[in-house]
Amino acid sequence: MKITTFHLGTIKMSAKTGPHATSAIATFVDRRILELRYKKNQCDIAFEAGFTNPNMLTVIKKGNSKLALDRVATMAASLEVDPKYLLRITLEQSGNETVLQVFDEVIGTVVSKKEVGWLQLLREASDNSDPAVTTRARSTVLSIFGK
């Protein structure tokens, strides 16, 4: 398996080697731990998330294990992120695609606080007119993110 190294600015992120190495959760947890390093270390984050072994975060960062659904709330609190966002990317892990689909069908799409902000902005800009996503609107939004 090819080992890939990621960089966050000048800080080197963990090499991803496990079966879940390409999952969004592995990259997100790794990046978030680096972002919080000025406030707390990986051991602090692990214990706040309810892990008895701080190496569990390394296992998740490297993609060797998935984040268990019962750890999402405490992990979100310890990483200081929106639990809905963390739940969504946790559900996207391989093997959970059906669970994410059921969530979307039964409960509705999981929307983070930041995504709610975008929705409120859209409603404000459109005077609550419930606009359709046109080709032009799609292109405009994608261009904001350089796509």
PALO-206925 format. One record per residue: x, y, z of N, C-alpha, C, O in turn; residue in three letters. Coordinates in steps of 0.05 Angstrom, whole numbers, padded with zeros to 5 digits, always signed. Example, Ala and Ser with C-alpha at 12.3 -4.5 7.8 and 13.67 -1.06 7.14 Angstrom:
BEGIN
+00264-00114+00156+00246-00090+00156+00264-00066+00156+00285-00066+00169ALA+00257-00045+00142+00273-00021+00143+00258+00001+00157+00268+00023+00161SER
//
This chain:
BEGIN
+00017-00024+00000+00000+00000+00000+00018+00025+00000+00038+00026+00014MET+00011+00044-00016+00026+00069-00018+00021+00086+00007-00002+00089+00016LYS+00042+00097+00019+00040+00114+00042+00040+00143+00033+00059+00151+00018ILE+00021+00158+00041+00018+00186+00033+00023+00204+00057+00013+00198+00078THR+00037+00225+00053+00042+00244+00074+00027+00270+00067+00028+00279+00044THR+00012+00281+00086-00003+00305+00082+00011+00327+00098+00024+00322+00118PHE+00007+00352+00090+00019+00374+00105-00003+00394+00111-00021+00400+00094HIS-00002+00405+00135-00020+00427+00143-00002+00450+00149+00010+00452+00170LEU+00001+00468+00129+00020+00489+00132+00048+00476+00132+00055+00462+00114GLY+00062+00481+00154+00089+00468+00157+00088+00445+00176+00109+00433+00182THR+00064+00438+00186+00061+00416+00205+00055+00391+00189+00036+00390+00173ILE+00070+00370+00194+00067+00345+00180+00044+00328+00192+00044+00324+00217LYS+00026+00319+00176+00004+00302+00186+00013+00273+00184+00032+00266+00171MET-00001+00256+00199+00005+00227+00200+00003+00214+00173-00014+00220+00157SER+00021+00194+00169+00019+00178+00145-00005+00160+00148-00010+00148+00169ALA-00021+00158+00127-00045+00142+00127-00039+00114+00115-00031+00112+00092LYS-00042+00093+00131-00034+00067+00122-00056+00046+00124-00054+00025+00112THR-00077+00051+00139-00097+00031+00145-00119+00029+00124-00119+00044+00104GLY-00137+00010+00128-00159+00005+00109-00179+00028+00106-00193+00030+00087PRO-00179+00045+00126-00197+00069+00126-00181+00094+00122-00190+00116+00129HIS-00157+00091+00111-00138+00114+00108-00150+00137+00091-00143+00160+00096ALA-00167+00130+00072-00178+00151+00055-00204+00163+00066-00216+00181+00053THR-00212+00155+00089-00237+00165+00101-00234+00194+00110-00212+00202+00118SER-00255+00209+00107-00255+00237+00116-00249+00239+00146-00236+00258+00155ALA-00258+00220+00161-00255+00221+00190-00226+00219+00198-00217+00232+00216ILE-00210+00202+00184-00182+00199+00190-00167+00225+00186-00151+00233+00203ALA-00172+00237+00163-00158+00263+00157-00168+00285+00176-00152+00301+00185THR-00194+00285+00181-00205+00307+00198-00194+00305+00226-00186+00325+00237PHE-00194+00281+00238-00184+00278+00266-00155+00286+00267-00146+00300+00286VAL-00139+00277+00248-00111+00284+00247-00107+00315+00246-00091+00326+00261ASP-00121+00328+00227-00119+00357+00224-00128+00371+00249-00115+00391+00258ARG-00150+00362+00261-00161+00376+00284-00143+00374+00308-00140+00393+00324ARG-00130+00351+00312-00111+00348+00334-00088+00368+00330-00079+00380+00350ILE-00079+00371+00306-00058+00390+00300-00067+00419+00306-00052+00435+00317LEU-00091+00425+00298-00102+00452+00303-00105+00458+00333-00103+00482+00341GLU-00110+00438+00349-00114+00443+00378-00089+00440+00394-00089+00443+00418LEU-00066+00434+00381-00041+00428+00396-00032+00451+00414-00018+00446+00433ARG-00040+00476+00408-00032+00498+00425-00049+00498+00451-00041+00512+00471TYR-00071+00484+00452-00089+00484+00476-00087+00458+00492-00087+00458+00517LYS-00085+00435+00477-00084+00409+00491-00071+00389+00473-00070+00392+00449LYS-00060+00368+00486-00046+00348+00470-00065+00325+00464-00088+00324+00472ASN-00054+00306+00449-00070+00283+00440-00081+00266+00463-00103+00256+00462GLN-00065+00264+00484-00074+00249+00508-00098+00262+00520-00117+00248+00528CYS-00097+00288+00523-00120+00303+00534-00145+00299+00518-00167+00293+00528ASP-00142+00301+00491-00165+00297+00473-00176+00269+00476-00200+00266+00477ILE-00158+00249+00477-00167+00221+00479-00183+00217+00505-00204+00204+00504ALA-00172+00226+00527-00186+00222+00552-00212+00237+00554-00232+00227+00565PHE-00213+00262+00542-00238+00277+00541-00259+00262+00524-00283+00264+00530GLU-00250+00248+00504-00268+00233+00486-00277+00207+00498-00294+00193+00487ALA-00265+00199+00521-00273+00175+00535-00256+00151+00528-00263+00128+00536GLY-00233+00155+00514-00216+00132+00509-00196+00128+00532-00185+00147+00542PHE-00193+00103+00540-00174+00098+00562-00145+00096+00551-00126+00100+00566THR-00143+00091+00525-00116+00090+00513-00114+00112+00493-00128+00112+00473ASN-00096+00131+00497-00093+00154+00478-00084+00145+00450-00087+00160+00431PRO-00073+00121+00448-00064+00112+00422-00088+00106+00403-00084+00103+00379ASN-00112+00104+00414-00135+00100+00397-00138+00122+00377-00147+00117+00355MET-00131+00147+00384-00133+00169+00365-00113+00165+00343-00119+00171+00320LEU-00089+00155+00349-00069+00149+00328-00080+00127+00309-00077+00129+00285THR-00093+00107+00320-00105+00086+00304-00126+00097+00285-00127+00089+00262VAL-00142+00116+00295-00163+00128+00278-00150+00146+00257-00157+00146+00234ILE-00130+00163+00265-00116+00181+00247-00103+00166+00224-00103+00176+00201LYS-00091+00143+00229-00078+00128+00209-00097+00112+00191-00089+00100+00172LYS-00122+00111+00199-00142+00096+00184-00143+00067+00190-00154+00051+00174GLY-00131+00059+00212-00132+00030+00220-00157+00022+00234-00163-00002+00237ASN-00173+00042+00243-00198+00036+00256-00218+00059+00250-00210+00081+00245SER-00243+00052+00251-00264+00072+00248-00271+00084+00275-00266+00072+00296LYS-00283+00108+00274-00293+00120+00299-00320+00107+00304-00338+00108+00287LEU-00323+00096+00328-00348+00084+00336-00370+00105+00339-00364+00127+00349ALA-00394+00099+00331-00416+00118+00332-00422+00127+00361-00429+00150+00365LEU-00417+00109+00380-00423+00117+00408-00402+00136+00419-00405+00146+00442ASP-00381+00142+00404-00360+00161+00412-00363+00188+00399-00347+00206+00405ARG-00381+00191+00381-00383+00216+00365-00388+00240+00383-00374+00260+00379VAL-00406+00239+00401-00413+00263+00417-00389+00271+00435-00382+00295+00436ALA-00376+00252+00448-00354+00259+00466-00329+00267+00449-00314+00285+00457THR-00326+00255+00426-00303+00262+00409-00307+00290+00398-00288+00305+00396MET-00332+00297+00390-00337+00324+00380-00331+00344+00401-00320+00365+00395ALA-00339+00339+00425-00334+00358+00447-00304+00361+00452-00294+00383+00455ALA-00289+00339+00452-00261+00340+00457-00246+00353+00434-00225+00366+00438SER-00256+00350+00409-00243+00363+00386-00254+00391+00381-00244+00406+00364LEU-00274+00399+00397-00286+00425+00396-00298+00431+00368-00292+00451+00355GLU-00314+00411+00358-00327+00414+00332-00356+00407+00335-00365+00397+00355VAL-00371+00414+00314-00399+00409+00313-00404+00379+00313-00394+00365+00295ASP-00420+00368+00332-00425+00339+00333-00440+00329+00308-00436+00306+00300PRO-00456+00346+00296-00471+00337+00272-00452+00333+00249-00455+00314+00233LYS-00433+00351+00246-00413+00348+00225-00397+00322+00229-00392+00307+00211TYR-00388+00318+00254-00372+00294+00260-00388+00269+00256-00378+00249+00246LEU-00414+00270+00263-00431+00247+00258-00433+00241+00228-00431+00218+00220LEU-00436+00261+00212-00439+00257+00183-00414+00244+00171-00416+00225+00156ARG-00390+00255+00178-00366+00243+00166-00360+00216+00179-00346+00199+00166ILE-00369+00211+00203-00366+00184+00215-00384+00164+00200-00375+00142+00195THR-00408+00172+00194-00426+00155+00179-00417+00149+00150-00425+00130+00138LEU-00400+00167+00140-00389+00163+00113-00367+00142+00112-00359+00134+00090GLU-00357+00133+00135-00336+00112+00135-00346+00087+00120-00370+00081+00120GLN-00327+00074+00108-00335+00050+00093-00349+00030+00111-00341+00025+00134SER-00370+00019+00101-00386+00000+00116-00411+00013+00128-00430-00001+00136GLY-00411+00040+00130-00434+00054+00142-00451+00068+00121-00468+00084+00128ASN-00445+00063+00095-00460+00078+00075-00490+00074+00077-00506+00092+00073GLU-00498+00049+00084-00527+00043+00087-00538+00059+00111-00561+00069+00109THR-00523+00060+00133-00532+00075+00156-00536+00105+00149-00556+00116+00157VAL-00518+00116+00134-00520+00144+00126-00545+00148+00109-00559+00168+00112LEU-00550+00130+00091-00573+00131+00073-00599+00130+00089-00618+00145+00084GLN-00600+00112+00109-00623+00109+00126-00627+00135+00142-00650+00144+00145VAL-00606+00146+00153-00607+00171+00168-00620+00193+00150-00638+00206+00158PHE-00610+00195+00126-00620+00215+00107-00649+00211+00101-00664+00231+00099ASP-00657+00186+00097-00685+00180+00090-00704+00184+00114-00726+00195+00111GLU-00696+00176+00138-00714+00176+00161-00713+00203+00176-00734+00214+00181VAL-00689+00212+00182-00686+00236+00198-00682+00261+00181-00690+00283+00189ILE-00670+00257+00158-00663+00280+00140-00633+00283+00141-00619+00272+00158GLY-00624+00298+00122-00595+00303+00120-00584+00316+00145-00596+00335+00155THR-00562+00305+00155-00549+00316+00179-00536+00343+00170-00520+00343+00152VAL-00544+00365+00183-00534+00391+00176-00519+00403+00199-00529+00405+00221VAL-00495+00412+00194-00478+00424+00215-00487+00453+00220-00503+00464+00204SER-00477+00465+00242-00484+00493+00248-00474+00511+00226-00488+00531+00220LYS-00451+00506+00215-00440+00523+00194-00457+00520+00169-00462+00540+00155LYS-00467+00496+00163-00484+00493+00140-00511+00507+00144-00522+00518+00125GLU-00521+00508+00169-00545+00523+00175-00541+00552+00169-00559+00566+00160VAL-00516+00562+00175-00510+00590+00169-00512+00596+00139-00522+00617+00132GLY-00502+00577+00123-00505+00581+00094-00534+00581+00085-00542+00597+00068TRP-00550+00563+00097-00578+00562+00091-00592+00588+00098-00609+00598+00083LEU-00586+00599+00122-00598+00624+00130-00590+00647+00111-00606+00664+00105GLN-00565+00647+00102-00555+00667+00083-00571+00665+00057-00578+00685+00045LEU-00575+00640+00048-00590+00636+00023-00618+00646+00026-00629+00659+00007LEU-00631+00641+00048-00658+00650+00053-00660+00680+00053-00678+00693+00042ARG-00640+00693+00066-00639+00722+00068-00635+00734+00040-00648+00753+00032GLU-00616+00723+00025-00610+00733-00002-00633+00730-00021-00636+00746-00039ALA-00649+00709-00017-00671+00703-00036-00698+00713-00026-00718+00708-00038SER-00697+00728-00004-00722+00738+00009-00741+00714+00014-00765+00716+00010ASP-00730+00692+00023-00745+00668+00030-00762+00658+00007-00785+00648+00011ASN-00752+00660-00018-00768+00652-00041-00764+00623-00049-00776+00614-00069SER-00749+00608-00034-00745+00579-00039-00734+00575-00068-00747+00561-00084ASP-00711+00587-00074-00701+00585-00102-00691+00557-00109-00681+00543-00092PRO-00694+00550-00134-00683+00525-00144-00653+00528-00149-00643+00551-00152ALA-00638+00506-00149-00610+00507-00155-00607+00507-00185-00610+00486-00198VAL-00602+00530-00196-00598+00533-00225-00569+00527-00232-00552+00526-00215THR-00564+00524-00258-00536+00520-00267-00519+00544-00259-00496+00540-00251THR-00530+00568-00262-00515+00592-00255-00509+00593-00225-00486+00599-00218ARG-00529+00588-00209-00525+00588-00180-00504+00567-00171-00487+00573-00155ALA-00506+00544-00183-00487+00522-00177-00459+00531-00184-00440+00527-00168ARG-00455+00542-00208-00429+00551-00217-00418+00573-00199-00394+00573-00192SER-00435+00591-00190-00427+00613-00172-00417+00602-00146-00395+00610-00136THR-00432+00584-00134-00424+00573-00108-00398+00557-00111-00380+00559-00094VAL-00396+00540-00132-00372+00524-00136-00348+00542-00140-00326+00535-00131LEU-00352+00565-00154-00329+00583-00159-00319+00595-00133-00295+00602-00130SER-00336+00599-00113-00328+00610-00087-00306+00591-00075-00288+00601-00061ILE-00309+00566-00079-00291+00546-00068-00270+00537-00088-00256+00517-00084PHE-00267+00552-00110-00246+00546-00129-00250+00521-00145-00231+00508-00154GLY-00275+00514-00150-00281+00489-00165-00295+00496-00191-00302+00478-00207LYS
//
